[in-house]
């Protein structure tokens, strides 16, 4: 199943990504880091780690759809393709013995454009591709050995997997 949801995020403009801002921003702090000592509308010395983040993340984000507020409104595609099979067999072998078995197999391939459990609104930044297939077996028995002794037992292993980021 494919669905679309519209999300809104605050994103930088191309000028802001290169260090030019429409209003003054703090460019230096005091030694305690508690007060701004200099401000400017231009940052010329961009930290190498910040420059890498701008290059790898922000350069791939579209321009704001509303420039005055730096808002980006985009539709994001979600994929949810759940599929499940269940087989169950119950057998009574007589008044003293009953046996039952069950097998469950499911697949849940999904794509989350805002990331699994994060809901980030930046397109292409935190998209995850998740597949959590599961397998479950269950075997149970009930046996009556005498009017006062009853045996009941079973075995039920389960396996489930998950995945991580896309791209």
C-alpha positions as CSV (number, residue, x, y, z in Angstrom):
1,X,0.0,0.0,0.0
2,X,1.4,3.4,-1.0
3,X,0.2,6.5,0.8
4,X,1.3,10.1,0.7
5,X,1.5,12.6,3.5
6,X,2.4,16.3,3.4
7,X,5.0,17.5,5.8
8,X,6.5,20.9,6.5
9,X,10.0,21.6,7.5
10,X,12.2,24.7,8.1
11,X,15.1,24.6,5.6
12,X,17.9,27.0,4.7
13,X,18.0,28.9,1.4
14,X,20.8,28.5,-1.1
15,X,22.3,31.8,0.2
16,X,22.1,30.6,3.8
17,X,23.8,27.3,2.8
18,X,26.8,29.4,1.5
19,X,26.9,31.6,4.7
20,X,24.8,34.6,3.7
21,X,21.9,35.4,6.0
22,X,19.0,37.9,5.7
23,X,19.5,39.1,9.4
24,X,22.6,39.2,11.6
25,X,23.6,35.9,13.2
26,X,26.1,35.3,16.0
27,X,29.6,34.7,14.7
28,X,31.6,34.7,17.9
29,X,30.9,33.9,21.6
30,X,32.6,34.8,24.8
31,X,35.1,32.4,26.5
32,X,32.2,30.8,28.5
33,X,30.1,30.3,25.4
34,X,27.2,32.2,27.1
35,X,27.1,35.5,25.2
36,X,27.4,36.6,21.6
37,X,30.4,38.9,21.1
38,X,30.1,39.5,17.3
39,X,27.4,39.2,14.7
40,X,27.2,39.5,10.9
41,X,25.0,38.6,8.0
42,X,27.9,36.8,6.4
43,X,29.9,33.8,7.7
44,X,33.1,33.4,5.8
45,X,34.9,30.8,8.0
46,X,32.6,27.8,7.9
47,X,33.8,24.9,10.2
48,X,34.9,21.9,8.0
49,X,32.4,19.6,9.8
50,X,29.6,22.0,9.2
51,X,30.7,22.4,5.5
52,X,30.6,18.6,5.1
53,X,27.1,18.5,6.6
54,X,26.0,21.3,4.2
55,X,27.5,19.4,1.3
56,X,26.2,15.9,2.2
57,X,22.8,16.8,3.7
58,X,21.5,20.3,3.1
59,X,22.7,20.5,-0.5
60,X,20.2,17.8,-1.4
61,X,17.2,19.5,0.2
62,X,15.0,21.6,-2.1
63,X,14.6,25.3,-1.7
64,X,11.9,26.5,0.7
65,X,8.5,26.7,-0.9
66,X,7.8,29.8,1.2
67,X,11.0,31.9,1.2
68,X,9.8,34.4,3.9
69,X,9.5,31.7,6.5
70,X,12.0,29.2,5.1
71,X,9.2,26.6,5.0
72,X,9.4,23.6,2.8
73,X,6.1,21.8,2.2
74,X,6.5,18.5,0.4
75,X,4.5,15.3,-0.1
76,X,6.4,12.2,1.1
77,X,5.6,8.6,0.0
78,X,5.1,5.9,2.6
79,X,5.1,2.2,1.6
80,X,3.4,-0.5,3.8
81,X,3.2,-4.0,2.2
82,X,2.1,-6.3,5.0
83,X,1.5,-9.9,4.1
84,X,0.7,-12.8,6.5
85,X,-0.1,-16.5,6.3
86,X,-1.3,-18.6,9.2
87,X,-1.9,-22.3,9.2
88,X,-3.3,-24.1,12.2
89,X,-4.1,-27.7,12.8
90,X,-6.0,-29.2,15.8
91,X,-6.3,-32.9,16.2
92,X,-8.0,-34.9,18.8
93,X,-6.6,-38.4,18.9
94,X,-9.2,-39.7,21.5
95,X,-10.6,-38.7,24.8
96,X,-7.1,-38.6,26.4
97,X,-4.9,-36.9,23.8
98,X,-5.1,-33.6,21.9
99,X,-2.4,-32.1,19.7
100,X,-2.4,-28.7,18.0
101,X,0.1,-26.9,15.8
102,X,0.4,-23.4,14.3
103,X,2.7,-21.8,11.8
104,X,2.7,-18.1,11.2
105,X,4.8,-16.2,8.5
106,X,4.6,-12.5,7.9
107,X,6.5,-9.9,6.0
108,X,6.2,-6.2,6.6
109,X,8.3,-4.3,4.1
110,X,7.9,-0.6,4.6
111,X,9.5,2.6,3.6
112,X,9.4,5.6,6.0
113,X,10.3,8.9,4.4
114,X,10.7,10.6,7.8
115,X,12.6,7.7,9.3
116,X,11.4,4.9,11.5
117,X,10.1,6.3,14.8
118,X,11.6,9.8,14.1
119,X,9.1,11.6,11.9
120,X,11.8,13.9,10.5
121,X,10.3,16.1,7.8
122,X,13.4,16.6,5.6
123,X,13.0,14.8,2.3
124,X,15.7,12.2,1.6
125,X,17.5,12.8,4.9
126,X,16.3,10.1,7.3
127,X,14.4,7.7,5.0
128,X,14.4,4.2,6.2
129,X,13.6,0.9,4.5
130,X,12.4,-1.6,7.0
131,X,11.5,-5.3,6.6
132,X,10.5,-7.1,9.7
133,X,9.7,-10.6,8.6
134,X,8.5,-13.0,11.3
135,X,8.2,-16.7,11.7
136,X,6.4,-18.4,14.5
137,X,5.8,-22.0,15.3
138,X,3.7,-23.3,18.1
139,X,3.1,-27.0,19.1
140,X,1.0,-27.9,22.1
141,X,-0.4,-31.1,23.5
142,X,-2.8,-32.0,26.2
143,X,-2.9,-35.5,27.6
144,X,-5.1,-37.0,30.3
145,X,-3.2,-39.7,32.1
146,X,-5.8,-40.3,34.8
147,X,-8.8,-38.5,36.3
148,X,-6.4,-36.5,38.5
149,X,-3.3,-36.2,36.3
150,X,-3.2,-34.0,33.3
151,X,-0.2,-33.3,31.1
152,X,0.0,-30.0,29.1
153,X,3.0,-28.7,27.3
154,X,4.3,-26.9,24.2
155,X,7.0,-25.3,22.2
156,X,7.0,-22.0,20.5
157,X,10.1,-20.4,18.9
158,X,9.8,-17.0,17.2
159,X,12.1,-15.0,14.9
160,X,11.8,-11.4,13.9
161,X,14.2,-9.1,12.0
162,X,14.5,-5.4,11.4
163,X,16.5,-3.1,9.1
164,X,18.1,0.3,9.0
165,X,18.6,3.4,6.9
166,X,18.0,3.6,3.2
167,X,20.8,4.8,0.9
